[in-house]
């Protein structure tokens, strides 16, 4: 069993991994840039090391991170999500230095990170993909020709892309011509590669993803699916497990496709296979070779600790569950509480958190790294916390979500909390039938009232009086 893990990440996912280590009696080693000196993951880990004054460089230097793992006596490295989590070089260096990488092999990361190679692998495995180019585009003229072949609208995508970056929808030849240099530039800056490909745009699909686990003993299972259709500009906002939109037959089919996809590339550890669902047809979109931000809701409906399983798999142990033993119960919803202002085009709202009260009660979970007095740095993702609710029925989960969002008080920065409450009250959303166009077709939901409730005003006054009295 692994004895000591270097966590090559920050924020709430680093805290999540620290907790998993504590439960497994594994020592945890945190890293931090100067901007994160007072971050919660630094306080919670068994050890913590400064990786430089630059807010990003230390988190993005694979050789430095592996060297630190070796120097501090770690026998494993967990990359979390984001940063270098899908970086094949990091996995390669870990292998060279005798450090276990808690994730798939470098070969698989590279293969599935290349979107055109991933498409070819899925076609070979019999997994349906959207119509598009077989490989990378050589120039704009080829892009225009392929677009005419598959028909507009089309998606122009960075081959090494992810996280909603390096992607543009093009509804016409003119839009494709305009998008071409932008996507090339964004892909080069974000991923170090100018390679792009093109595929048919599936208009207003459901975004469904399946969680898989695979060990080194030939066992691969799925933990059912998550619905990630509530998103803005390809960035997920609210995630749901299981999807309220699937029939049992669709659920079984997508789970089987995900397992087939993982087995086709020799996958090992936790991963997510993402699909688009439109007019009854399912299309492979991509595979994320890491733990997902929204792994929490799968844990809530199955009772399986995904991060714990990641560590067990990397230790060479078999999966602790078999497919026939995995059941799901109820519905779980995750809200990404971002430091953004929905009333101002979701403008980031970084700054000091003056007061934070976590929600609680039955079926409520919070994964976060914030606390009262913490200053949110402007260098990273704007997510403050993940609020997760679980209930036996869809309607109960919606009502619990409203209650938990109301329970939570986060002052000092603007957040998406009230916006999510508006979504939960929306009659269309409450039916459980929606697609990726929901946010853009409901702009009225950002025009909620910001007037405070009487009890909130009373709380602010009481806090001010107590502070003035030195209580």
ABEGO torsion letter per residue (X at the ends): XBABBBBBBBEAAAAAAAAAAAAAGBBBBBBBBAAAAABAAAAABABBBBAEABAAAAAABAAAAAAAAAAAGBABBBAEBEEAAABAAAAAAAAAAGBBBBEBBAAAAAAAABAAAAAAAAAAAGBBBBBEBABBBABAAAAAAAAAAAEOBBBBBBAABEGGBGBBBBABAAAAAAAAAAAAAAAAAAAGBABBBBBBBBBGBBBBBBBBBBBAAGBBBBAEBBBAABBBGGBBABBBOBBAABBAAAAAAAAAAAAAAAAAAGBBEBBBBBBBBBGGBBBBABBBBBBBAAAAAAAAAAGBBAAAAAAAAAAGBBBABBAAABBBBEBBBBBBBBBBBAABGGBBBBEBBABBBBBBEBGBBBBBABBBGBBBBAABBABABBBBBBBABAAAAAAAAAAAAAABBBBGBBBAAAAAAAAAABAAAAAGBBBAAAAAABAAAAABBABBBAAAAAAAAAAAAAAAAGX
